[in-house]
Amino acid sequence: MHSHIISASIQIVPLAQDRHPYEWVDEAIEVIKRSGVQHEVGPFATVVEGRYDDVMKVVHAINEYLYKEECTEWISNVQLQIRSKGDITSLEKVQKYQRTVLRSSLKDKSSTS
């Protein structure tokens, strides 16, 4: 695969009944943090960015960790966005909305003053 930056969404859905699912999710997020790839934790998934091989290593590391720690069953949902001739970043996809939210927030503050 090429060496451009890709964007990925990783969601772990533990089906195990032995612990609260959030505990398994928290541990999977720690695996992501230790990987060194850029990431942003969201309420439903964690978005990571990096070279294809690095992102796939993270997915593999999470599954290996859960297996090693004896999580009895889980679903790994992974979405990849790949651009064949360049980088793709999360910021590129959400930046225009962040500006809109900021402008709306500033308007709301100025109208209440």
Protein Blocks (a to p, Z undefined) as FASTA:
>chain_A
ZZbdcddddddddfbfkbcfklmmmmmmmmmmmnopacdddfkbccddddfklmmmmmmm
mmmmmmmnopabdcddddddddfkbccdfklmmmmmmmmmmmmmmmmmmmmZZ
